[in-house]
Amino acid sequence: MELNRLIFRVHVIQRMFQRHISEEEIRSVVQSGETIEEYLDDTPYPSRLVLGWRESRPLHVLVADNKIDCETIVITAYEPDPQRWDSDFKKRR
């Protein structure tokens, strides 16, 4: 997938710091991860939840796609809780 310009909102930067997630990890997940949920009615842009792996660590990254300006806006990122997600981290329990 061709990577749009990534825009990091203040919220995600704070969460990345708190959760020890690097910019490199975010970029890798967005570029090569799997979209596991889509929120087409989100505004101002449709968003999607992307699952990626960094070594043995699963990561979820929520992004919104501004197709007009070729931007992918990173909203938040986290390591999914195994108690809330199936073992493959693709479906909520």
C-alpha positions in Angstrom: 0.0 0.0 0.0 1.3 3.4 -0.9 1.7 5.4 2.3 0.0 8.8 2.4 1.5 11.6 4.4 1.0 10.7 8.1 -0.3 13.4 10.4 0.2 12.8 14.1 -2.4 14.5 16.3 -1.4 15.7 19.8 -3.5 12.9 21.4 -1.6 10.1 19.7 1.8 11.6 20.5 0.8 11.7 24.1 -0.4 8.1 24.0 2.8 6.9 22.1 4.9 8.4 24.9 2.8 6.8 27.6 2.6 3.4 25.9 6.2 3.3 24.6 5.2 3.1 20.9 7.6 4.7 18.4 6.9 6.6 15.3 8.6 3.8 13.3 6.2 1.3 14.8 3.2 3.4 13.8 4.5 3.9 10.3 5.1 0.1 9.9 1.6 -0.8 11.2 -0.1 1.7 8.9 1.9 0.7 5.9 1.8 -3.1 6.2 -0.8 -3.8 8.8 -4.3 -5.3 8.3 -7.5 -3.2 8.5 -9.7 -5.1 11.0 -12.5 -2.6 11.5 -13.8 0.3 9.4 -15.9 3.3 10.6 -17.1 4.7 7.3 -19.6 7.2 9.0 -16.9 8.9 11.1 -16.4 12.6 10.5 -14.7 14.5 9.2 -13.1 11.5 7.5 -13.8 7.8 7.5 -11.5 5.9 9.9 -10.2 2.4 10.4 -8.5 0.3 12.9 -5.3 -1.3 11.7 -3.6 -4.3 13.4 0.1 -4.8 13.0 2.9 -6.7 14.7 6.3 -5.5 15.8 8.1 -8.7 16.6 5.7 -10.4 19.0 3.9 -7.3 20.1 0.5 -6.6 18.6 -0.4 -3.0 18.0 -3.7 -1.3 17.0 -3.5 2.0 15.3 -6.7 4.1 14.6 -6.4 6.3 11.5 -8.6 8.5 9.5 -8.1 8.8 5.8 -8.3 12.2 4.2 -8.3 11.1 0.5 -8.6 14.6 -0.9 -5.3 15.8 0.7 -3.7 12.4 0.5 -3.3 12.4 4.3 -3.6 9.6 6.9 -4.3 11.1 10.3 -3.2 9.0 13.2 -5.7 9.2 16.0 -4.5 6.8 18.6 -2.4 3.7 19.1 -2.3 1.0 21.7 -1.4 -2.6 22.5 -4.7 -4.5 22.5 -5.9 -6.0 25.8 -6.0 -9.9 25.4 -9.1 -9.9 27.7 -11.0 -7.7 25.3 -9.8 -9.2 22.0 -9.7 -12.7 20.5 -6.3 -14.4 20.5 -5.5 -13.0 17.0 -6.4 -9.5 18.1 -8.7 -9.1 15.1 -12.2 -9.4 16.8 -13.5 -8.0 20.0 -14.8 -10.5 22.6 
